[in-house]
Amino acid sequence: MCDIAPQQVRKILVREVNWVGDAILTLPALEALDRRFPGAEIVVSGRPWVAGIFRGQPSVDRLLVNDPAGRHRGLRGRWRLAREFRQEQFDLAVLFPNSVDAALVPWLAGIPRRVGYPTQGRGLLLTHPVKETPQPMERHQVFRYLGLARALGGEADGVPRLHVTADAVAEADRLLAGHGVLPDAACIAVNPGSVFGSAKRWPADRFALVADHLARRWKTRVLLVGSARETGVLDAVAQAMNEPAISLAGRTSLAVLPGLLRRARLLLTNDTGAMHVAAAVGTPGVAVFGPTDVVATGPLGPRAAVVQTSVPCSPCLLRECPIDHRCMRGVTVDQVIRAAEELVTDMESPDCPVAQFVDRPARGTGRGVPAAFLDRDGTIIEDLGYLGDPAGVRLIPGATEALRALRAAGYRLIVVTNQAGVARGLITEEDVCRVNRRLQDIVAEAGAPVDGLYYCPHHAEGETAVYRRACVCRKPGPGMIERARQDFGLDLARSVIIGDHLSDAGVAGHFPGMRAIMVLTGHGAGQYEKVQAGTAPAPDHVAADLSSAVAWMLARSER
């Protein structure tokens, strides 16, 4: 931990990374810095082509453009930039890039506290070099940036969220109106290029086939997005399509792209910066991956899907494929269509998850409160099968004491429960709600009230047609957790999910930093046999029951 107290810092320089996708991945770190230093002015210095990302973001107070091709070009330009930094009288510099230059200029500027990773031999330029300590569950690049904020005592979950400004929305509306697209017209965006190199590009004719299918099925307009350098790729897709497409090559700057993607029903893309922008503004996105590492740089959040094929040479991280491009050509049109249809269908289910609140919160309130997400049957109450009678609610011994301990430690208590019995026709939604209300009453009387309950009544093989569907809210899907995050303003990186089933542990995989604990009550003992046999991944911890799980978790937090 860096020994820098918030009261010592009134102005922070954040040296930003140079690419759009990477810049999006620094947003959680900026949020964490803002929380750690609430009284400080945070000034971001970035290249002209990424600076637009940070305009209007709640955690950024001001921008200083770093223009190495213009006024800051060459040795004289770097001295000029150092003088500009010196005049600002920064108290702290946080350096996201690995380069020597990123540390050298703040050193020349005399910024008294300089925090970064000691890469490329630049350790002597840092006052607070941070040692990288990657965690097994935190391989994604977002945690590398977040690690610098954590070293300063800041914390946030690892999901980037980009605030879409009114100006971005207005610019997008004007751009589309110029092409005859009305404000209420449905659109899908297609981003078939890649500045990185051709190795990351799925074939243009396959993008065209998918776009044609979705445009006909959903009756949407197709928007082709990309830089001016990608005009040829966009033109190739447009020429291969049967449905009309609007090419916006070179017209989707960062002043307009967030607003444009927010308008889209879906983004179909390669591994690009636009992929991360879409995920950060909440637009469903399907990304085709080949030579790059989806674990390290894939899109984050519950509204993103990745399609890839397993080949021994991937990920190779090469710009151009030296052989037959098998990693990308192995991805079929049908696979991408199926991923798009499943993602959009799941995300457009307004009746799920169903929420029951004790005191309904104002949507999105709170400043990063952690939550304990708790399975119901087999974790808090005894699992009696498809429970429809409130009289059958019986608490597992020690459950109320565990809930009280969680509340005392500052956790929101959120129950998340699959209720496939509704889809199977064995119980009704009214039964589920009555059981939930009984549970709420019992734990409240014991001094451990839960904040809310979310349930999913759907199942892909349900007997009842209205409930028969594969739903993103059904665990291990992320829907219930994401809805609770929005409702309560939760910090998912400091949250935990506790349950008796592998599907509970699987939820945590959607949210970087979230811990998963399996209890051996309910179905837990049988589920744990799969972990022991090596046929299922292990959760972060296995406990005898909810009381033991909470004791382990709180003891670890204290350490």
C-alpha positions, 0 to 999 in steps of 0.5 A, spaced: 500 500 500 502 506 498 503 511 504 499 517 501 493 520 505 487 523 501 488 529 505 495 530 502 492 530 495 488 536 492 490 535 484 492 528 481 494 527 474 492 521 470 497 519 464 492 515 460 493 509 455 494 510 448 488 506 445 481 506 445 479 499 448 485 500 453 482 507 455 475 504 457 478 499 461 481 504 465 475 507 467 474 502 474 481 505 476 479 512 475 472 511 479 476 508 484 481 514 485 475 518 485 472 514 491 479 514 494 481 522 493 474 525 493 476 532 495 482 532 489 481 534 482 482 529 477 486 531 471 487 526 465 492 527 460 491 523 454 492 522 446 487 526 442 484 520 439 482 517 446 481 524 450 474 524 448 472 518 452 473 522 458 469 528 457 463 528 461 465 522 466 463 523 473 470 521 475 474 526 471 474 533 472 478 536 467 482 534 460 489 535 458 491 533 451 498 530 450 499 531 442 506 528 440 504 529 433 503 536 434 505 541 440 508 536 444 512 533 438 520 531 439 524 533 445 522 540 445 515 538 445 516 533 451 519 539 455 513 543 453 509 538 456 513 537 462 512 545 463 505 545 463 504 539 468 509 543 473 504 549 472 499 545 474 502 543 481 500 536 481 500 533 488 500 526 485 501 522 478 498 516 476 501 512 470 497 507 467 502 506 461 508 502 461 513 507 457 519 510 460 516 517 457 509 516 461 514 516 467 519 521 465 515 527 463 512 527 470 519 526 473 521 532 469 515 536 471 517 535 479 510 532 481 512 529 488 508 523 488 509 518 482 505 511 482 506 506 476 509 499 475 516 499 474 516 497 467 522 498 462 527 500 467 523 506 469 523 504 477 528 510 478 523 515 475 517 513 480 517 515 488 512 509 489 513 503 484 507 498 485 509 491 484 504 487 480 501 481 484 496 478 479 490 474 482 488 467 479 481 470 478 484 477 475 487 476 469 484 481 465 487 487 463 482 491 467 485 489 473 492 491 471 490 498 471 485 497 477 491 495 481 494 502 481 488 505 484 488 499 489 495 500 491 493 507 493 487 504 497 482 505 492 477 500 490 471 499 485 469 493 481 472 491 474 466 493 470 467 499 465 461 504 465 461 509 460 457 515 461 454 517 455 453 525 455 447 529 452 452 532 446 454 525 444 447 523 443 445 529 440 451 528 435 449 521 434 442 523 432 444 529 427 449 524 424 443 518 423 438 524 421 443 526 415 442 519 413 435 518 413 435 514 420 429 517 424 430 517 432 426 511 433 428 507 428 431 500 430 439 499 428 444 494 429 451 496 428 457 492 425 464 494 426 468 489 421 475 492 421 481 492 426 486 498 426 491 492 429 491 488 423 488 483 418 489 477 423 483 480 428 478 481 422 473 476 421 471 475 413 467 481 410 462 476 407 461 473 413 459 479 417 455 481 411 451 474 411 450 475 419 448 483 418 443 481 412 439 475 417 439 480 423 436 486 419 431 482 415 429 478 422 429 484 426 427 489 421 433 494 423 437 499 419 444 496 419 450 501 420 457 500 418 462 503 423 469 504 423 475 509 422 477 512 415 483 507 414 477 502 415 473 504 409 475 499 404 473 493 409 466 497 410 465 498 403 467 490 402 461 488 407 456 493 404 457 490 397 456 483 399 450 485 403 443 484 400 440 489 405 441 496 404 447 499 409 449 505 411 457 506 411 459 511 417 467 510 415 471 515 419 465 519 422 464 515 428 469 519 432 469 519 440 465 525 440 459 521 437 461 513 438 458 512 445 451 516 443 451 512 436 452 505 440 447 507 445 442 507 440 444 500 437 440 494 439 446 490 438 454 491 436 457 486 431 464 486 431 471 484 431 476 485 438 476 492 437 475 499 441 468 499 439 467 493 442 469 495 449 465 502 448 459 498 447 460 494 453 461 500 457 454 503 455 450 497 456 449 495 448 449 488 447 455 486 443 457 479 439 465 479 438 469 474 434 475 473 437 481 469 434 488 471 435 487 475 441 486 473 448 479 473 450 481 472 458 485 478 458 482 483 453 475 480 452 469 485 453 466 486 460 459 486 463 453 481 462 451 484 455 457 481 451 458 475 448 464 472 445 464 467 439 471 463 437 473 457 435 479 453 439 485 452 435 492 450 438 496 457 435 491 461 438 492 466 442 498 468 438 497 476 438 500 477 431 497 482 427 498 478 420 496 471 420 502 467 417 498 461 415 491 460 413 487 464 419 484 458 421 482 461 428 477 466 424 475 462 419 473 457 423 467 461 426 461 460 422 456 465 420 450 460 424 454 461 430 454 468 430 447 469 428 445 464 434 449 468 439 446 475 437 439 472 437 440 469 444 443 475 447 438 480 444 432 475 446 435 474 453 436 482 454 430 484 452 426 480 457 422 486 461 419 481 466 425 478 468 428 478 473 422 479 478 424 483 484 421 483 491 423 489 495 423 490 503 424 498 501 424 499 494 431 503 493 431 509 488 434 506 482 442 506 482 443 510 489 449 508 493 456 509 492 459 502 491 456 498 497 458 491 497 453 485 497 452 478 499 448 475 494 445 469 497 441 463 494 435 461 498 433 454 498 439 450 501 443 456 503 438 460 508 432 455 508 431 448 508 431 445 501 424 442 500 423 441 493 419 446 489 416 450 495 410 453 494 407 453 501 409 459 506 408 454 512 414 450 509 419 455 510 424 453 515 431 456 516 437 452 516 441 453 523 445 459 524 442 463 518 440 469 522 446 470 525 450 469 519 445 474 516 446 479 522 453 479 521 453 480 514 449 487 515 453 489 521 459 488 516 456 493 511 453 488 506 447 489 502 443 482 503 440 480 496 437 473 495 437 471 488 433 464 487 432 460 480 425 458 481 424 453 475 418 450 478 414 455 475 416 453 468 415 446 470 408 448 472 409 445 479 408 452 483 406 459 481 409 465 481 404 467 487 407 461 491 414 464 490 412 471 492 408 468 498 414 464 500 419 470 499 415 474 503 414 469 509 422 469 509 423 476 509 418 476 515 422 471 519 429 474 518 426 481 519 423 479 526 430 476 527 434 482 526 437 480 520 432 483 514 434 482 507 434 488 502 431 485 496 429 478 493 430 477 485 427 470 482 427 467 475 421 463 473 424 461 467 427 454 464 429 452 457 425 446 458 419 448 462 412 445 461 409 452 461 409 455 454 410 462 457 415 461 462 419 456 457 425 460 455 433 460 456 433 466 460 440 470 462 437 471 469 437 464 471 443 462 474 449 462 472 447 467 468 448 474 470 441 478 470 439 478 477 446 480 479 446 486 474 439 488 476 441 488 483 447 492 481 443 497 478 437 498 483 442 498 489 448 501 486 453 495 488 460 494 488 461 487 485 468 487 486 467 487 493 461 482 493 460 475 494 455 470 492 454 464 497 450 458 495 449 450 495 450 449 487 455 450 482 450 455 478 451 460 484 459 459 484 458 460 476 455 467 477 461 470 480 465 469 473 461 474 470 463 479 475 471 480 476 473 480 483 466 477 486 468 471 490 464 465 490 463 460 496 459 454 496 456 451 502 455 443 503 447 444 506 442 443 501 445 440 494 452 442 496 455 436 498 453 432 491 455 438 488 462 439 491 463 431 489 463 434 482 469 439 484 473 434 487 472 429 481 475 435 477 469 435 473 467 442 475 471 448 477 472 450 484 469 456 488 473 460 492 471 457 498 467 451 501 464 451 507 459 447 512 453 452 512 452 459 511 454 461 518 461 458 517 461 461 510 460 468 513 465 467 518 471 465 513 469 471 509 469 476 514 475 473 517 479 474 511 476 481 510 479 483 516 486 480 514 
